[in-house]
Amino acid sequence: MSLMLLVAAMVLAAAVAGAGFAPQVVDVLKSSKNLYVATERADGSLSKVSPIWFMYDGEAVYFTTVPDSWKAKRVRRGRPLHVWVGSADGPHFVAPGEVLTDPAVAERMAPVYDQKYWISWLGFFRPRPDRVRDGKTVIIRVRPPA
């Protein structure tokens, strides 16, 4: 019995270690400035694809939006996101999103945006903890598909 538990634990550990975005997606996430995101409507059709700025931290991608945007509404309803990386026909994945309201995440995102987007270091369009704290902005986290 303990041998079976050991084997099961090893299989689970291997699955967790191997989980993540596909290698071609990771390569482009590391060098791209834009994601192209569509949300899935209740009828299964896709919204218009929108280019967005993002942060990739090696485990997930993060982007901001206003709390009442269709992206935020559909993510809250459990609708998946369709994401193309780097260009509208770049590597693609479909994954659930999660709405975050933690100002500390926005604080981590700001310096990444400053490095990627010239206008951000001027103070424009960067994630701001005060806007998250005040409920004016939410953060969408997208983890690799299961």
N, C-alpha and C positions, 0 to 999 in steps of 0.2 A: 504494500500500500504506500509506503513512504517513497519508494522508487517512482511510483506513478505520480505522486505529488511533486517530486523533484522534476520529472519530465514536463509536467504541466506548467510548473513555474518557469522552466527554461523556455518553453514555447511562448508563454505569455510575455516574458522579458524580451525575447527576440522580436515579437510582434510590436511591442511598444517602442523598442529601439529603432525598428524599421519604419515606424509610422512617420509621416511627414509629407511635404509636398514632393511631387515628382522631381527628379534631378533637373530636367529641362526647365521646369517652373522656377526652381530655386536659383538656377543660373541667371535667369532673366530678372527675378525679383531683386537680386543683389545689384543689378546695374540699371534698372529702369526707373524712370521718373513717374510713370503713370500706370494705373490700373484702369481697365475698362470694365465697368460693372453694370450688370442688369439684374433687376429683381424679378422674381417669379410671381406673377399675379395668381389669384385664387383659381382662375380657370386654366392655369398652366402656361399661359402665354408669357412672353418676356416683355419687360418694359424697354424703353429706349436705352441703348448702351451709353453710359456717361463716363468720360474720362475723369479720374480723380487722383489726387495726390495721396501718398500713403507712406507708412513706415513698415519695414519688415525687420523683425528682431531675431530671426533665425527659427522661430517657432510659429509665428502667426503674422498676419498683416493687419494693420490698423489704419482707419481713416475716420475723418470727422464728418458730421452732417448735422443739420438742425433736427431737433427732436420730433417735429411733425412732418418730416420728409417721407416720401413713399418708401425710400430705402429703410428708414428706421421703423416705420409702421409694419412693413412686410417682414423685416427681421424679427420684430417682437411677436409676430403671428407665426413664426417658425418657417417662413418661406425661405428657400435656399437662394443664395447669391450665385450668379454666373459671372465668373471673373476671367478676363483675358489680361495677360501681363505684357506690358511694353508697347503693345499696339492692339488695335481692334481685332486683328487676326493672329495675335501672339499665342503663346501657350495658354491653355484654358483649363479651368477646373470649376467644379460646382461644389459648394460647401455651405453649411449653415453659418450664420453670423450670430453675434451676441452684442447687445447694446450695453455699453459700459458708461458709468457716470462718475468715474474716479478721476479727480483732478490730477492725481499723481501720474496717470498714464499720459495725459496731455502734456505734463511737464517733461516726461521722457521723450515725447514725440517732437517737441519744439526744436531741440538742437539738431535732430535728424532732418527736419524740414529746412532748417537754416543751411545745412550743408548741401541739400539737394536742389533747393529752389531759391534763386537769387532774391526774389521779392520777399521771401519769408524773413531773411536776415534783416530786411528793412522794417520788419514788424507787421507785414501784411499777410493775411491768410495762413498764419501759423496757429497750431493748436494752443489754446490758452486755458490754463487751469481755472481762471476766474470765470470764463464763459461756461465751462463745464459745471463748476460749482453753482453758478447762477441759473443753470438749466437752459441756457441758450444754445448749447452745443452738446452733442453726445458723440461717443466714440464707438465705432463698429469694429469688433475684433473678428477676424475670419481665420479659423484654424484649418489645418489640412483636412481634406475629405477623409472619412473613415474607410 
